[in-house]
Amino acid sequence: MVYSSILDWIHFPDVMSNMYYPFDVYNLPYDISYKLWELLGGTIAWLINLLLPGNPVSTWLICDEVVNMFALIIFMIVIFLVVFIATLISLWEERKVLGRLMDRRGTMIGMKGFLQCVADGLKTFMKENTMPKKVDKMTYMWTLSLVIGTSVLIACMIPLSQRWFVVDYSTGLLIIMALFALAPFFILVSGWGQNNKYSLIGGMRAAELMISYEVPILIMIATTALMAGSFNIGDIVNAQFNSTWYFIPQIVGFITFFFCATAESERTPFDIAEAEAELVEGWQTEYAGMKWGLIMLGDYFRGYVACAMITIMYLGGWLLPWDPLQINTYLPELTFLIKTWFVFFMMIILRGAIARVRPDQILNIGWKVFMPLSVVNLAIVLMLKIGGVY
């Protein structure tokens, strides 16, 4: 059959009517991706049909199976681009806020300084990609790939709303935390594989950090799940909407988790694994050019994840308690990102206000301060649950 109009090839049906629709509920990024392929694939099919009327390729490009396949590919690209841009905004925010804290204007290159992030990325990709001779090449490259890969993965796994998610998993917080905790182990192995004493010390410090702060973080995650009655991220957010944001009854846990999350994402004043003033560049010493740039980007992905977890657990996620403008219906994703950037703003203030903590202080604070505080927070929540308050 020969079609004369492009409109015969481009359709925008209800995305959930596709028999291969991969979700149980409506998914906004998949809907966007589905319509993008309907537009792009339909245009390509129409052009091919103009050249070869009645060919089977044109019909194949717009069938349900192919549309779903390409929609899933575009879906992951859309998810990554949104998280990537949100992370770049966090980097821009840090530069501008630190500039004001240091009584200067911060970066000013294009769009209020935002294009400095793009310029830095291009600069690192153009630098020479060197590798020392005596490194363990497999460890050197694989640990780098795994650190960056897990950071990007968990950032994309964070849902921005009930309609913006990759998969609705019932143990969401635990899976995210499990992947989040892998990076310090990879850093330890990477520091050993670089055959450099500064890198090895940085890797050992990362392991110390992991051991000291993951236990209180897991206790506070379990406490939040106990209060909400579920590990599912959507259930935790809805539970706060139906009662109150959890930072109010869990103010001790909120403050403790904030500091522990800052330490786990290796941000100042807890960046002892890098500590460029002491260890040249810490565990990153032997990585140059594009590899170093990707490591820095991965650090900001982890900072974004840490702030997003605080938003989910204590600040009501993507929902507002009072919603006269129906923002919860139309712009929940923007609400979530604004809350996350606000938490990151507090981390920037912490970086500007406090000097780097020594390794022995890191261990003492983790085990002697944050660990007891996480148990105290758990006891408070248990009393509230037993008393029927929540």
Secondary structure, 3 states (H helix, E strand, C coil): CCCCCHHHCCCCCCHHHCCCCCCCCCCHHHHHHHHHHHHHHHHHHHHHHHHCCCCHHHHHHCCHHHHHHHHHHHHHHHHHHHHHHHHHHHHHHHHHHHHHHCCCCCCCCCHHHCHHHHHHHHHHHHCCCCCCCCCCHHHHHHHHHHHHHHHHHHHHHCCCECCECCCCCCCHHHHHHHHHCHHHHHHHHHHHHCCCHHHHHHHHHHHHHHHHHHHHHHHHHHHHHHHHCCCCHHHHHHHHHHCCCCCCCCHHHHHHHHHHHHHHCCCCCCCCCCCHHHHCCHHHCCCCCHHHHHHHHHHHHHHHHHHHHHHHHHCCCCCCCCCCCCHHHHCHHHHHHHHHHHHHHHHHHHHHHCCCCCHHHHHHHHHHHHHHHHHHHHHHHHHHHHCCCC
